């Protein structure tokens, strides 16, 4: 019998809406810890924190070119 294999992961959850507004969209993401803790991933994370890049699409309305950018 093969031993049980495990993977350490980081789990993130976010929802839309602020304070008194009910959320209308919820999402979750799991990232293997080995990826999340990698130097390359941490550099991307730093760029996000510094405002150099942004992945917060509050204005997305289905516009096809923006959808391609998001992908």
mmJSON file of the N, C-alpha and C atoms, coordinates in Angstrom:
{"data_MODEL":{"atom_site":{
"group_PDB":["ATOM","ATOM","ATOM","ATOM","ATOM","ATOM","ATOM","ATOM","ATOM","ATOM","ATOM","ATOM","ATOM","ATOM","ATOM","ATOM","ATOM","ATOM","ATOM","ATOM","ATOM","ATOM","ATOM","ATOM","ATOM","ATOM","ATOM","ATOM","ATOM","ATOM","ATOM","ATOM","ATOM","ATOM","ATOM","ATOM","ATOM","ATOM","ATOM","ATOM","ATOM","ATOM","ATOM","ATOM","ATOM","ATOM","ATOM","ATOM","ATOM","ATOM","ATOM","ATOM","ATOM","ATOM","ATOM","ATOM","ATOM","ATOM","ATOM","ATOM","ATOM","ATOM","ATOM","ATOM","ATOM","ATOM","ATOM","ATOM","ATOM","ATOM","ATOM","ATOM","ATOM","ATOM","ATOM","ATOM","ATOM","ATOM","ATOM","ATOM","ATOM","ATOM","ATOM","ATOM","ATOM","ATOM","ATOM","ATOM","ATOM","ATOM","ATOM","ATOM","ATOM","ATOM","ATOM","ATOM","ATOM","ATOM","ATOM","ATOM","ATOM","ATOM","ATOM","ATOM","ATOM","ATOM","ATOM","ATOM","ATOM","ATOM","ATOM","ATOM","ATOM","ATOM","ATOM","ATOM","ATOM","ATOM","ATOM","ATOM","ATOM","ATOM","ATOM","ATOM","ATOM","ATOM","ATOM","ATOM","ATOM","ATOM","ATOM","ATOM","ATOM","ATOM","ATOM","ATOM","ATOM","ATOM","ATOM","ATOM","ATOM","ATOM","ATOM","ATOM","ATOM","ATOM","ATOM","ATOM","ATOM","ATOM","ATOM","ATOM","ATOM","ATOM","ATOM","ATOM","ATOM","ATOM","ATOM","ATOM","ATOM","ATOM","ATOM","ATOM","ATOM","ATOM","ATOM","ATOM","ATOM","ATOM","ATOM","ATOM","ATOM","ATOM","ATOM","ATOM","ATOM","ATOM","ATOM","ATOM","ATOM","ATOM","ATOM","ATOM","ATOM","ATOM","ATOM","ATOM","ATOM","ATOM","ATOM","ATOM","ATOM","ATOM","ATOM","ATOM","ATOM","ATOM","ATOM","ATOM","ATOM","ATOM","ATOM","ATOM","ATOM","ATOM","ATOM","ATOM","ATOM","ATOM","ATOM","ATOM","ATOM"],
"id":[1,2,3,4,5,6,7,8,9,10,11,12,13,14,15,16,17,18,19,20,21,22,23,24,25,26,27,28,29,30,31,32,33,34,35,36,37,38,39,40,41,42,43,44,45,46,47,48,49,50,51,52,53,54,55,56,57,58,59,60,61,62,63,64,65,66,67,68,69,70,71,72,73,74,75,76,77,78,79,80,81,82,83,84,85,86,87,88,89,90,91,92,93,94,95,96,97,98,99,100,101,102,103,104,105,106,107,108,109,110,111,112,113,114,115,116,117,118,119,120,121,122,123,124,125,126,127,128,129,130,131,132,133,134,135,136,137,138,139,140,141,142,143,144,145,146,147,148,149,150,151,152,153,154,155,156,157,158,159,160,161,162,163,164,165,166,167,168,169,170,171,172,173,174,175,176,177,178,179,180,181,182,183,184,185,186,187,188,189,190,191,192,193,194,195,196,197,198,199,200,201,202,203,204,205,206,207,208,209,210,211,212,213],
"type_symbol":["N","C","C","N","C","C","N","C","C","N","C","C","N","C","C","N","C","C","N","C","C","N","C","C","N","C","C","N","C","C","N","C","C","N","C","C","N","C","C","N","C","C","N","C","C","N","C","C","N","C","C","N","C","C","N","C","C","N","C","C","N","C","C","N","C","C","N","C","C","N","C","C","N","C","C","N","C","C","N","C","C","N","C","C","N","C","C","N","C","C","N","C","C","N","C","C","N","C","C","N","C","C","N","C","C","N","C","C","N","C","C","N","C","C","N","C","C","N","C","C","N","C","C","N","C","C","N","C","C","N","C","C","N","C","C","N","C","C","N","C","C","N","C","C","N","C","C","N","C","C","N","C","C","N","C","C","N","C","C","N","C","C","N","C","C","N","C","C","N","C","C","N","C","C","N","C","C","N","C","C","N","C","C","N","C","C","N","C","C","N","C","C","N","C","C","N","C","C","N","C","C","N","C","C","N","C","C","N","C","C","N","C","C"],
"label_atom_id":["N","CA","C","N","CA","C","N","CA","C","N","CA","C","N","CA","C","N","CA","C","N","CA","C","N","CA","C","N","CA","C","N","CA","C","N","CA","C","N","CA","C","N","CA","C","N","CA","C","N","CA","C","N","CA","C","N","CA","C","N","CA","C","N","CA","C","N","CA","C","N","CA","C","N","CA","C","N","CA","C","N","CA","C","N","CA","C","N","CA","C","N","CA","C","N","CA","C","N","CA","C","N","CA","C","N","CA","C","N","CA","C","N","CA","C","N","CA","C","N","CA","C","N","CA","C","N","CA","C","N","CA","C","N","CA","C","N","CA","C","N","CA","C","N","CA","C","N","CA","C","N","CA","C","N","CA","C","N","CA","C","N","CA","C","N","CA","C","N","CA","C","N","CA","C","N","CA","C","N","CA","C","N","CA","C","N","CA","C","N","CA","C","N","CA","C","N","CA","C","N","CA","C","N","CA","C","N","CA","C","N","CA","C","N","CA","C","N","CA","C","N","CA","C","N","CA","C","N","CA","C","N","CA","C","N","CA","C","N","CA","C","N","CA","C","N","CA","C"],
"label_alt_id":[null,null,null,null,null,null,null,null,null,null,null,null,null,null,null,null,null,null,null,null,null,null,null,null,null,null,null,null,null,null,null,null,null,null,null,null,null,null,null,null,null,null,null,null,null,null,null,null,null,null,null,null,null,null,null,null,null,null,null,null,null,null,null,null,null,null,null,null,null,null,null,null,null,null,null,null,null,null,null,null,null,null,null,null,null,null,null,null,null,null,null,null,null,null,null,null,null,null,null,null,null,null,null,null,null,null,null,null,null,null,null,null,null,null,null,null,null,null,null,null,null,null,null,null,null,null,null,null,null,null,null,null,null,null,null,null,null,null,null,null,null,null,null,null,null,null,null,null,null,null,null,null,null,null,null,null,null,null,null,null,null,null,null,null,null,null,null,null,null,null,null,null,null,null,null,null,null,null,null,null,null,null,null,null,null,null,null,null,null,null,null,null,null,null,null,null,null,null,null,null,null,null,null,null,null,null,null,null,null,null,null,null,null],
"label_comp_id":["UNK","UNK","UNK","UNK","UNK","UNK","UNK","UNK","UNK","UNK","UNK","UNK","UNK","UNK","UNK","UNK","UNK","UNK","UNK","UNK","UNK","UNK","UNK","UNK","UNK","UNK","UNK","UNK","UNK","UNK","UNK","UNK","UNK","UNK","UNK","UNK","UNK","UNK","UNK","UNK","UNK","UNK","UNK","UNK","UNK","UNK","UNK","UNK","UNK","UNK","UNK","UNK","UNK","UNK","UNK","UNK","UNK","UNK","UNK","UNK","UNK","UNK","UNK","UNK","UNK","UNK","UNK","UNK","UNK","UNK","UNK","UNK","UNK","UNK","UNK","UNK","UNK","UNK","UNK","UNK","UNK","UNK","UNK","UNK","UNK","UNK","UNK","UNK","UNK","UNK","UNK","UNK","UNK","UNK","UNK","UNK","UNK","UNK","UNK","UNK","UNK","UNK","UNK","UNK","UNK","UNK","UNK","UNK","UNK","UNK","UNK","UNK","UNK","UNK","UNK","UNK","UNK","UNK","UNK","UNK","UNK","UNK","UNK","UNK","UNK","UNK","UNK","UNK","UNK","UNK","UNK","UNK","UNK","UNK","UNK","UNK","UNK","UNK","UNK","UNK","UNK","UNK","UNK","UNK","UNK","UNK","UNK","UNK","UNK","UNK","UNK","UNK","UNK","UNK","UNK","UNK","UNK","UNK","UNK","UNK","UNK","UNK","UNK","UNK","UNK","UNK","UNK","UNK","UNK","UNK","UNK","UNK","UNK","UNK","UNK","UNK","UNK","UNK","UNK","UNK","UNK","UNK","UNK","UNK","UNK","UNK","UNK","UNK","UNK","UNK","UNK","UNK","UNK","UNK","UNK","UNK","UNK","UNK","UNK","UNK","UNK","UNK","UNK","UNK","UNK","UNK","UNK","UNK","UNK","UNK","UNK","UNK","UNK"],
"label_asym_id":["A","A","A","A","A","A","A","A","A","A","A","A","A","A","A","A","A","A","A","A","A","A","A","A","A","A","A","A","A","A","A","A","A","A","A","A","A","A","A","A","A","A","A","A","A","A","A","A","A","A","A","A","A","A","A","A","A","A","A","A","A","A","A","A","A","A","A","A","A","A","A","A","A","A","A","A","A","A","A","A","A","A","A","A","A","A","A","A","A","A","A","A","A","A","A","A","A","A","A","A","A","A","A","A","A","A","A","A","A","A","A","A","A","A","A","A","A","A","A","A","A","A","A","A","A","A","A","A","A","A","A","A","A","A","A","A","A","A","A","A","A","A","A","A","A","A","A","A","A","A","A","A","A","A","A","A","A","A","A","A","A","A","A","A","A","A","A","A","A","A","A","A","A","A","A","A","A","A","A","A","A","A","A","A","A","A","A","A","A","A","A","A","A","A","A","A","A","A","A","A","A","A","A","A","A","A","A","A","A","A","A","A","A"],
"label_entity_id":["1","1","1","1","1","1","1","1","1","1","1","1","1","1","1","1","1","1","1","1","1","1","1","1","1","1","1","1","1","1","1","1","1","1","1","1","1","1","1","1","1","1","1","1","1","1","1","1","1","1","1","1","1","1","1","1","1","1","1","1","1","1","1","1","1","1","1","1","1","1","1","1","1","1","1","1","1","1","1","1","1","1","1","1","1","1","1","1","1","1","1","1","1","1","1","1","1","1","1","1","1","1","1","1","1","1","1","1","1","1","1","1","1","1","1","1","1","1","1","1","1","1","1","1","1","1","1","1","1","1","1","1","1","1","1","1","1","1","1","1","1","1","1","1","1","1","1","1","1","1","1","1","1","1","1","1","1","1","1","1","1","1","1","1","1","1","1","1","1","1","1","1","1","1","1","1","1","1","1","1","1","1","1","1","1","1","1","1","1","1","1","1","1","1","1","1","1","1","1","1","1","1","1","1","1","1","1","1","1","1","1","1","1"],
"label_seq_id":[1,1,1,2,2,2,3,3,3,4,4,4,5,5,5,6,6,6,7,7,7,8,8,8,9,9,9,10,10,10,11,11,11,12,12,12,13,13,13,14,14,14,15,15,15,16,16,16,17,17,17,18,18,18,19,19,19,20,20,20,21,21,21,22,22,22,23,23,23,24,24,24,25,25,25,26,26,26,27,27,27,28,28,28,29,29,29,30,30,30,31,31,31,32,32,32,33,33,33,34,34,34,35,35,35,36,36,36,37,37,37,38,38,38,39,39,39,40,40,40,41,41,41,42,42,42,43,43,43,44,44,44,45,45,45,46,46,46,47,47,47,48,48,48,49,49,49,50,50,50,51,51,51,52,52,52,53,53,53,54,54,54,55,55,55,56,56,56,57,57,57,58,58,58,59,59,59,60,60,60,61,61,61,62,62,62,63,63,63,64,64,64,65,65,65,66,66,66,67,67,67,68,68,68,69,69,69,70,70,70,71,71,71],
"pdbx_PDB_ins_code":[null,null,null,null,null,null,null,null,null,null,null,null,null,null,null,null,null,null,null,null,null,null,null,null,null,null,null,null,null,null,null,null,null,null,null,null,null,null,null,null,null,null,null,null,null,null,null,null,null,null,null,null,null,null,null,null,null,null,null,null,null,null,null,null,null,null,null,null,null,null,null,null,null,null,null,null,null,null,null,null,null,null,null,null,null,null,null,null,null,null,null,null,null,null,null,null,null,null,null,null,null,null,null,null,null,null,null,null,null,null,null,null,null,null,null,null,null,null,null,null,null,null,null,null,null,null,null,null,null,null,null,null,null,null,null,null,null,null,null,null,null,null,null,null,null,null,null,null,null,null,null,null,null,null,null,null,null,null,null,null,null,null,null,null,null,null,null,null,null,null,null,null,null,null,null,null,null,null,null,null,null,null,null,null,null,null,null,null,null,null,null,null,null,null,null,null,null,null,null,null,null,null,null,null,null,null,null,null,null,null,null,null,null],
"Cartn_x":[0.832,0.0,0.89,0.573,1.33,1.025,2.046,1.795,0.937,0.23,-0.586,0.349,0.089,0.911,0.171,0.905,0.289,0.968,0.269,0.787,0.398,1.371,1.084,0.612,-0.541,-1.083,-1.44,-1.496,-1.978,-3.369,-4.336,-5.711,-6.085,-6.656,-7.061,-8.536,-9.236,-10.655,-10.927,-11.794,-12.166,-13.619,-14.239,-15.625,-15.79,-16.742,-17.029,-17.94,-18.111,-18.974,-18.152,-18.644,-17.98,-18.987,-18.571,-19.346,-20.801,-21.698,-23.136,-23.635,-22.805,-23.203,-23.015,-24.045,-23.925,-22.995,-22.182,-21.313,-22.15,-21.737,-22.422,-21.493,-20.243,-19.289,-18.274,-18.031,-17.039,-16.106,-14.863,-13.914,-12.842,-12.3,-11.228,-10.115,-8.936,-7.766,-6.834,-6.35,-5.325,-4.057,-2.938,-1.637,-0.695,-0.038,0.94,1.974,2.279,3.223,4.569,5.008,6.303,6.302,5.14,5.01,4.914,4.025,3.79,5.068,5.892,7.113,8.321,8.127,9.24,9.648,10.884,11.403,10.608,10.307,9.589,8.195,7.487,6.147,6.217,7.207,7.35,7.664,8.397,8.662,7.369,6.523,5.213,4.371,4.404,3.642,4.113,5.407,5.969,5.513,5.509,5.046,3.582,2.78,1.369,1.26,1.979,1.936,2.395,3.391,3.932,3.061,2.007,1.119,1.66,2.74,3.354,2.465,1.771,0.785,-0.497,-1.606,-2.905,-3.754,-4.312,-5.204,-6.604,-6.986,-8.295,-9.191,-10.043,-10.835,-12.237,-12.34,-13.654,-14.524,-13.924,-14.712,-14.978,-14.71,-14.896,-16.375,-16.725,-18.127,-18.348,-17.39,-17.534,-16.826,-16.174,-15.456,-14.376,-14.496,-13.641,-12.129,-11.621,-10.164,-9.681,-10.471,-10.083,-10.129,-11.091,-11.159,-9.88,-9.351,-8.106,-6.936,-6.912,-5.856,-5.923,-7.111,-7.278,-6.784,-7.111,-6.641,-5.128],
"Cartn_y":[-1.173,0.0,1.254,2.212,3.455,4.349,5.054,5.99,7.161,7.756,8.921,10.089,10.765,11.909,13.18,14.136,15.397,16.559,17.652,18.88,20.025,20.839,22.019,23.112,23.714,24.762,25.998,27.108,28.364,28.578,28.935,29.147,30.605,31.236,32.631,32.73,33.644,33.852,35.341,35.75,37.156,37.229,38.338,38.574,40.032,40.274,41.654,42.266,43.555,44.242,44.863,45.932,46.651,46.897,46.741,47.018,46.593,47.519,47.201,46.608,46.63,46.027,44.522,43.788,42.327,41.887,40.866,40.37,39.778,40.013,39.372,38.455,38.384,37.482,37.04,35.761,35.223,34.311,34.295,33.44,32.926,31.797,31.2,30.744,30.637,30.246,29.447,28.358,27.617,27.597,27.824,27.871,26.946,26.024,25.185,26.054,25.739,26.53,26.658,25.621,25.676,26.747,26.99,28.05,29.397,29.496,30.759,31.296,30.411,30.829,30.982,30.747,30.865,32.333,32.538,33.898,34.648,33.984,34.639,35.09,34.226,34.57,35.723,35.703,36.767,38.108,38.097,39.335,39.898,39.019,39.462,40.025,39.375,39.825,41.207,41.43,42.725,43.808,43.491,44.449,44.803,43.822,44.085,45.023,44.705,45.529,46.951,47.12,48.435,49.22,48.586,49.257,49.313,48.588,48.562,47.824,46.815,46.076,45.978,45.716,45.684,44.558,43.75,42.672,42.845,44.086,44.358,44.927,44.064,44.459,44.891,46.031,46.492,46.989,47.401,47.982,47.038,45.764,44.854,44.703,44.918,44.846,43.925,43.066,42.14,42.59,43.748,44.283,43.288,42.767,41.656,41.925,43.081,43.302,43.244,43.778,43.714,42.276,41.497,40.077,39.364,39.673,39.051,39.474,40.747,41.196,40.443,40.222,39.518,38.077,37.423,36.053,36.022],
"Cartn_z":[0.0,0.0,0.0,-0.893,-0.977,0.217,0.713,1.816,1.333,2.243,1.915,1.614,0.512,0.134,0.513,1.022,1.417,0.717,0.636,0.045,0.972,1.333,2.137,1.188,1.503,0.644,1.461,0.776,1.34,0.764,1.599,1.145,1.397,0.368,0.441,0.071,0.707,0.449,0.391,-0.517,-0.615,-1.047,-0.711,-1.113,-1.492,-2.389,-2.765,-1.712,-1.773,-0.815,0.298,0.808,1.9,3.016,4.205,5.421,5.325,5.013,5.026,3.715,2.659,1.384,1.465,1.109,1.113,-0.017,0.233,-0.841,-1.967,-3.202,-4.314,-5.093,-4.648,-5.281,-4.241,-4.167,-3.243,-4.032,-3.62,-4.321,-3.392,-3.75,-2.976,-3.903,-3.342,-4.121,-3.229,-3.719,-2.971,-3.821,-3.159,-3.835,-3.072,-3.758,-3.058,-2.343,-1.115,-0.314,-1.019,-1.692,-2.376,-3.468,-4.09,-5.096,-4.401,-3.407,-2.701,-2.063,-1.557,-0.859,-1.782,-3.077,-4.019,-4.202,-4.584,-4.771,-5.838,-6.944,-8.038,-7.583,-6.858,-6.376,-5.38,-4.511,-3.519,-4.188,-5.285,-6.024,-6.62,-7.159,-7.672,-6.531,-5.403,-4.237,-3.782,-3.797,-3.418,-4.397,-5.68,-6.689,-6.479,-6.073,-5.752,-4.547,-3.481,-2.263,-2.525,-3.416,-3.722,-4.71,-5.216,-6.162,-7.575,-7.82,-9.151,-10.146,-9.669,-10.47,-9.644,-10.33,-9.655,-10.228,-9.361,-9.793,-9.212,-8.934,-8.353,-9.449,-10.022,-11.176,-10.758,-10.091,-9.614,-10.753,-11.86,-12.939,-14.098,-13.959,-15.091,-15.423,-16.683,-17.101,-18.295,-18.579,-19.693,-20.963,-20.928,-22.083,-22.512,-23.738,-24.2,-24.102,-24.536,-24.406,-22.959,-22.017,-20.616,-20.113,-20.596,-20.208,-20.6,-21.782,-22.243,-21.346,-20.916,-20.012,-18.696,-18.184,-16.924,-17.024,-18.138,-18.347,-18.314],
"occupancy":[1.0,1.0,1.0,1.0,1.0,1.0,1.0,1.0,1.0,1.0,1.0,1.0,1.0,1.0,1.0,1.0,1.0,1.0,1.0,1.0,1.0,1.0,1.0,1.0,1.0,1.0,1.0,1.0,1.0,1.0,1.0,1.0,1.0,1.0,1.0,1.0,1.0,1.0,1.0,1.0,1.0,1.0,1.0,1.0,1.0,1.0,1.0,1.0,1.0,1.0,1.0,1.0,1.0,1.0,1.0,1.0,1.0,1.0,1.0,1.0,1.0,1.0,1.0,1.0,1.0,1.0,1.0,1.0,1.0,1.0,1.0,1.0,1.0,1.0,1.0,1.0,1.0,1.0,1.0,1.0,1.0,1.0,1.0,1.0,1.0,1.0,1.0,1.0,1.0,1.0,1.0,1.0,1.0,1.0,1.0,1.0,1.0,1.0,1.0,1.0,1.0,1.0,1.0,1.0,1.0,1.0,1.0,1.0,1.0,1.0,1.0,1.0,1.0,1.0,1.0,1.0,1.0,1.0,1.0,1.0,1.0,1.0,1.0,1.0,1.0,1.0,1.0,1.0,1.0,1.0,1.0,1.0,1.0,1.0,1.0,1.0,1.0,1.0,1.0,1.0,1.0,1.0,1.0,1.0,1.0,1.0,1.0,1.0,1.0,1.0,1.0,1.0,1.0,1.0,1.0,1.0,1.0,1.0,1.0,1.0,1.0,1.0,1.0,1.0,1.0,1.0,1.0,1.0,1.0,1.0,1.0,1.0,1.0,1.0,1.0,1.0,1.0,1.0,1.0,1.0,1.0,1.0,1.0,1.0,1.0,1.0,1.0,1.0,1.0,1.0,1.0,1.0,1.0,1.0,1.0,1.0,1.0,1.0,1.0,1.0,1.0,1.0,1.0,1.0,1.0,1.0,1.0,1.0,1.0,1.0,1.0,1.0,1.0],
"B_iso_or_equiv":[0.0,0.0,0.0,0.0,0.0,0.0,0.0,0.0,0.0,0.0,0.0,0.0,0.0,0.0,0.0,0.0,0.0,0.0,0.0,0.0,0.0,0.0,0.0,0.0,0.0,0.0,0.0,0.0,0.0,0.0,0.0,0.0,0.0,0.0,0.0,0.0,0.0,0.0,0.0,0.0,0.0,0.0,0.0,0.0,0.0,0.0,0.0,0.0,0.0,0.0,0.0,0.0,0.0,0.0,0.0,0.0,0.0,0.0,0.0,0.0,0.0,0.0,0.0,0.0,0.0,0.0,0.0,0.0,0.0,0.0,0.0,0.0,0.0,0.0,0.0,0.0,0.0,0.0,0.0,0.0,0.0,0.0,0.0,0.0,0.0,0.0,0.0,0.0,0.0,0.0,0.0,0.0,0.0,0.0,0.0,0.0,0.0,0.0,0.0,0.0,0.0,0.0,0.0,0.0,0.0,0.0,0.0,0.0,0.0,0.0,0.0,0.0,0.0,0.0,0.0,0.0,0.0,0.0,0.0,0.0,0.0,0.0,0.0,0.0,0.0,0.0,0.0,0.0,0.0,0.0,0.0,0.0,0.0,0.0,0.0,0.0,0.0,0.0,0.0,0.0,0.0,0.0,0.0,0.0,0.0,0.0,0.0,0.0,0.0,0.0,0.0,0.0,0.0,0.0,0.0,0.0,0.0,0.0,0.0,0.0,0.0,0.0,0.0,0.0,0.0,0.0,0.0,0.0,0.0,0.0,0.0,0.0,0.0,0.0,0.0,0.0,0.0,0.0,0.0,0.0,0.0,0.0,0.0,0.0,0.0,0.0,0.0,0.0,0.0,0.0,0.0,0.0,0.0,0.0,0.0,0.0,0.0,0.0,0.0,0.0,0.0,0.0,0.0,0.0,0.0,0.0,0.0,0.0,0.0,0.0,0.0,0.0,0.0],
"pdbx_formal_charge":[null,null,null,null,null,null,null,null,null,null,null,null,null,null,null,null,null,null,null,null,null,null,null,null,null,null,null,null,null,null,null,null,null,null,null,null,null,null,null,null,null,null,null,null,null,null,null,null,null,null,null,null,null,null,null,null,null,null,null,null,null,null,null,null,null,null,null,null,null,null,null,null,null,null,null,null,null,null,null,null,null,null,null,null,null,null,null,null,null,null,null,null,null,null,null,null,null,null,null,null,null,null,null,null,null,null,null,null,null,null,null,null,null,null,null,null,null,null,null,null,null,null,null,null,null,null,null,null,null,null,null,null,null,null,null,null,null,null,null,null,null,null,null,null,null,null,null,null,null,null,null,null,null,null,null,null,null,null,null,null,null,null,null,null,null,null,null,null,null,null,null,null,null,null,null,null,null,null,null,null,null,null,null,null,null,null,null,null,null,null,null,null,null,null,null,null,null,null,null,null,null,null,null,null,null,null,null,null,null,null,null,null,null],
"auth_seq_id":[1,1,1,2,2,2,3,3,3,4,4,4,5,5,5,6,6,6,7,7,7,8,8,8,9,9,9,10,10,10,11,11,11,12,12,12,13,13,13,14,14,14,15,15,15,16,16,16,17,17,17,18,18,18,19,19,19,20,20,20,21,21,21,22,22,22,23,23,23,24,24,24,25,25,25,26,26,26,27,27,27,28,28,28,29,29,29,30,30,30,31,31,31,32,32,32,33,33,33,34,34,34,35,35,35,36,36,36,37,37,37,38,38,38,39,39,39,40,40,40,41,41,41,42,42,42,43,43,43,44,44,44,45,45,45,46,46,46,47,47,47,48,48,48,49,49,49,50,50,50,51,51,51,52,52,52,53,53,53,54,54,54,55,55,55,56,56,56,57,57,57,58,58,58,59,59,59,60,60,60,61,61,61,62,62,62,63,63,63,64,64,64,65,65,65,66,66,66,67,67,67,68,68,68,69,69,69,70,70,70,71,71,71],
"auth_comp_id":["UNK","UNK","UNK","UNK","UNK","UNK","UNK","UNK","UNK","UNK","UNK","UNK","UNK","UNK","UNK","UNK","UNK","UNK","UNK","UNK","UNK","UNK","UNK","UNK","UNK","UNK","UNK","UNK","UNK","UNK","UNK","UNK","UNK","UNK","UNK","UNK","UNK","UNK","UNK","UNK","UNK","UNK","UNK","UNK","UNK","UNK","UNK","UNK","UNK","UNK","UNK","UNK","UNK","UNK","UNK","UNK","UNK","UNK","UNK","UNK","UNK","UNK","UNK","UNK","UNK","UNK","UNK","UNK","UNK","UNK","UNK","UNK","UNK","UNK","UNK","UNK","UNK","UNK","UNK","UNK","UNK","UNK","UNK","UNK","UNK","UNK","UNK","UNK","UNK","UNK","UNK","UNK","UNK","UNK","UNK","UNK","UNK","UNK","UNK","UNK","UNK","UNK","UNK","UNK","UNK","UNK","UNK","UNK","UNK","UNK","UNK","UNK","UNK","UNK","UNK","UNK","UNK","UNK","UNK","UNK","UNK","UNK","UNK","UNK","UNK","UNK","UNK","UNK","UNK","UNK","UNK","UNK","UNK","UNK","UNK","UNK","UNK","UNK","UNK","UNK","UNK","UNK","UNK","UNK","UNK","UNK","UNK","UNK","UNK","UNK","UNK","UNK","UNK","UNK","UNK","UNK","UNK","UNK","UNK","UNK","UNK","UNK","UNK","UNK","UNK","UNK","UNK","UNK","UNK","UNK","UNK","UNK","UNK","UNK","UNK","UNK","UNK","UNK","UNK","UNK","UNK","UNK","UNK","UNK","UNK","UNK","UNK","UNK","UNK","UNK","UNK","UNK","UNK","UNK","UNK","UNK","UNK","UNK","UNK","UNK","UNK","UNK","UNK","UNK","UNK","UNK","UNK","UNK","UNK","UNK","UNK","UNK","UNK"],
"auth_asym_id":["A","A","A","A","A","A","A","A","A","A","A","A","A","A","A","A","A","A","A","A","A","A","A","A","A","A","A","A","A","A","A","A","A","A","A","A","A","A","A","A","A","A","A","A","A","A","A","A","A","A","A","A","A","A","A","A","A","A","A","A","A","A","A","A","A","A","A","A","A","A","A","A","A","A","A","A","A","A","A","A","A","A","A","A","A","A","A","A","A","A","A","A","A","A","A","A","A","A","A","A","A","A","A","A","A","A","A","A","A","A","A","A","A","A","A","A","A","A","A","A","A","A","A","A","A","A","A","A","A","A","A","A","A","A","A","A","A","A","A","A","A","A","A","A","A","A","A","A","A","A","A","A","A","A","A","A","A","A","A","A","A","A","A","A","A","A","A","A","A","A","A","A","A","A","A","A","A","A","A","A","A","A","A","A","A","A","A","A","A","A","A","A","A","A","A","A","A","A","A","A","A","A","A","A","A","A","A","A","A","A","A","A","A"],
"auth_atom_id":["N","CA","C","N","CA","C","N","CA","C","N","CA","C","N","CA","C","N","CA","C","N","CA","C","N","CA","C","N","CA","C","N","CA","C","N","CA","C","N","CA","C","N","CA","C","N","CA","C","N","CA","C","N","CA","C","N","CA","C","N","CA","C","N","CA","C","N","CA","C","N","CA","C","N","CA","C","N","CA","C","N","CA","C","N","CA","C","N","CA","C","N","CA","C","N","CA","C","N","CA","C","N","CA","C","N","CA","C","N","CA","C","N","CA","C","N","CA","C","N","CA","C","N","CA","C","N","CA","C","N","CA","C","N","CA","C","N","CA","C","N","CA","C","N","CA","C","N","CA","C","N","CA","C","N","CA","C","N","CA","C","N","CA","C","N","CA","C","N","CA","C","N","CA","C","N","CA","C","N","CA","C","N","CA","C","N","CA","C","N","CA","C","N","CA","C","N","CA","C","N","CA","C","N","CA","C","N","CA","C","N","CA","C","N","CA","C","N","CA","C","N","CA","C","N","CA","C","N","CA","C","N","CA","C","N","CA","C","N","CA","C","N","CA","C","N","CA","C"],
"pdbx_PDB_model_num":[1,1,1,1,1,1,1,1,1,1,1,1,1,1,1,1,1,1,1,1,1,1,1,1,1,1,1,1,1,1,1,1,1,1,1,1,1,1,1,1,1,1,1,1,1,1,1,1,1,1,1,1,1,1,1,1,1,1,1,1,1,1,1,1,1,1,1,1,1,1,1,1,1,1,1,1,1,1,1,1,1,1,1,1,1,1,1,1,1,1,1,1,1,1,1,1,1,1,1,1,1,1,1,1,1,1,1,1,1,1,1,1,1,1,1,1,1,1,1,1,1,1,1,1,1,1,1,1,1,1,1,1,1,1,1,1,1,1,1,1,1,1,1,1,1,1,1,1,1,1,1,1,1,1,1,1,1,1,1,1,1,1,1,1,1,1,1,1,1,1,1,1,1,1,1,1,1,1,1,1,1,1,1,1,1,1,1,1,1,1,1,1,1,1,1,1,1,1,1,1,1,1,1,1,1,1,1,1,1,1,1,1,1]
}}}
